[in-house]
Amino acid sequence: MARKNYVFTSESVSEGHPDKVCDRISDAVLDAFLAEEPLARVACETFATTNRVVVGGEVGLADPQNLARMRERVEEIARRCIRDIGYEQDKFHWETCRITNLLHEQSAHIAQGVVGNEGAGDQGIMFGYATDETEALMPAPIQYAHAVLRRLAEARKSGTEPALGPDAKSQLSVRYEDGVPVEVTSLVLSTQHLDPDLTSSDVRAIVEPHIRAVLPDGWLTDATAWHVNPTGKFVIGGPDGDAGLTGRKIIVDTYGGAAPHGGGAFSGKDPTKVDRSAAYAARYLAKNVVAAGLAKRCTLQLSYAIGVAEPLSIYVDTHGTGTAEDAAIEAAVAGAMDLTPTGIREQLDLARPIYERTAAYGHFGRAPDADGGFSWERTDLADRIARAV
């Protein structure tokens, strides 16, 4: 029997976190290639440290001349991302940091399994999850950990809070009562600040009104433990303070540890990479199962082999909350959409430049955009799945 009373913790990191700087650049490069050719092949990795950004990986376009031209744009793309995030530090500045571009053509041995038969770009397992504990059908700790940092980033960029810097981390411990989130028992926030004379108390005075604005009423109580910049000063931030790398924040990107994660990261990968596209499809299906009223919680796993289009397996676990047998729900979701890489790409309209916006504050729990971004957050399959059970 599932526990009903417990405390669960999730963390998030801001767009200025070193790893998220790298995710942003990798996804911006991906978007640029997809804007050039919707079927571009991209596996872009970024590394960042003091005054240095290195972009590498493999890319493929149908026209070799386009490939050469697009490679020349990488430095401009990286500088734009760093500028938008807000880095103008002496040792990490969008204008002066050194950018090295090591992108090369996609391996022919990988391409042979993908091009033509549209098989999966690699083997692997992918998970999707949904729960009815928030309106977005996401676990509350990660959803609100993201919300805190997004609110602070908006306040910083608008000029409302000019003392804040781009680099930040949040962590919420949420108490559940009878399976429902009811309060925050502890809150951790570490945020870069530009004035070296600010104390932890000063920073708390800046951020607390924003935190209270995004958390549900009553969740912060007199008993909530606050830890704001608990080590003291946080002036040196971003890649100057700690090196960054694409794909190191996979739990932040998904469900905050409330559900399993497959082996692969998302950022910088085109939709033939099932690490990304099938994880989106799994979330899409799990969310529609919950939206259909078939379960209060749903975990869904898909598995693939490189060069093979059809998934090897589909697994559903409703954690004892289902209104139908898990096997019946499995059969229903299997028939609800084509789960080949081509089918996922077409169902979710993934062959478009919609990925840079996913690089921070979570790939899930976001409202679908009019241009197709976050299409995997739609609930348009709920009726079809419900009828099939």
DAMOQUI-V318561 format. One record per backbone hydrogen bond with DSSP energy under -0.5 kcal/mol. NH is the residue of the N-H (numbers start at 1). CO is the residue of the C=O. If there is no record, write none. Layout:
((NH:CO) (NH:CO))
This chain:
((6:4) (6:176) (8:174) (10:172) (12:170) (14:168) (16:166) (17:14) (21:17) (22:18) (23:19) (24:20) (25:21) (26:22) (27:23) (28:24) (29:25) (30:26) (31:27) (32:28) (33:29) (34:30) (35:31) (36:32) (37:33) (40:37) (41:60) (42:40) (43:58) (44:268) (45:56) (47:54) (48:244) (49:52) (51:91) (52:49) (53:98) (54:47) (55:100) (56:45) (57:102) (58:43) (59:104) (60:41) (64:62) (67:63) (68:64) (69:65) (70:66) (71:67) (72:68) (73:70) (74:71) (77:73) (78:74) (79:75) (80:76) (81:77) (82:78) (83:79) (84:80) (85:81) (86:82) (87:82) (88:86) (89:92) (92:89) (94:87) (97:93) (98:51) (100:53) (102:55) (102:100) (104:57) (106:59) (111:107) (112:108) (113:110) (114:110) (114:111) (115:111) (117:115) (118:114) (119:113) (120:305) (120:308) (121:272) (124:304) (126:302) (128:300) (130:298) (131:137) (132:296) (134:131) (137:134) (143:139) (144:140) (145:141) (146:142) (147:143) (148:144) (149:145) (150:146) (151:147) (152:148) (153:149) (154:150) (155:151) (156:152) (157:153) (158:154) (159:155) (159:156) (160:155) (161:155) (162:159) (164:161) (165:192) (169:190) (170:12) (171:188) (172:10) (173:186) (174:8) (174:172) (175:183) (176:6) (177:180) (179:4) (180:177) (182:175) (183:175) (184:219) (185:173) (185:183) (186:173) (187:225) (188:171) (189:227) (190:169) (191:189) (192:167) (193:234) (194:163) (196:194) (198:195) (203:199) (204:200) (205:201) (206:202) (207:203) (208:204) (210:207) (211:207) (212:208) (213:209) (214:210) (214:211) (215:211) (219:216) (221:219) (224:221) (225:185) (226:224) (227:187) (229:189) (229:227) (232:229) (233:231) (237:235) (240:237) (241:238) (242:238) (244:48) (246:46) (248:245) (253:249) (254:250) (256:251) (258:255) (263:125) (269:266) (270:42) (273:270) (274:272) (276:273) (277:273) (278:274) (279:274) (280:276) (281:277) (282:278) (283:279) (284:280) (285:281) (286:282) (287:283) (288:284) (289:285) (290:286) (291:287) (292:288) (293:290) (294:289) (298:130) (299:317) (300:128) (301:315) (302:126) (303:313) (304:124) (307:120) (308:305) (312:303) (313:303) (315:301) (317:299) (321:318) (323:294) (324:294) (329:325) (330:326) (331:327) (332:328) (333:329) (334:330) (335:331) (336:333) (337:333) (339:337) (344:340) (345:341) (346:342) (347:343) (348:344) (349:345) (350:345) (352:350) (354:352) (358:355) (359:356) (361:13) (363:253) (369:373) (372:369) (375:372) (377:374) (378:375) (382:379) (385:381) (386:382) (387:383) (388:384) (389:385) (389:386))
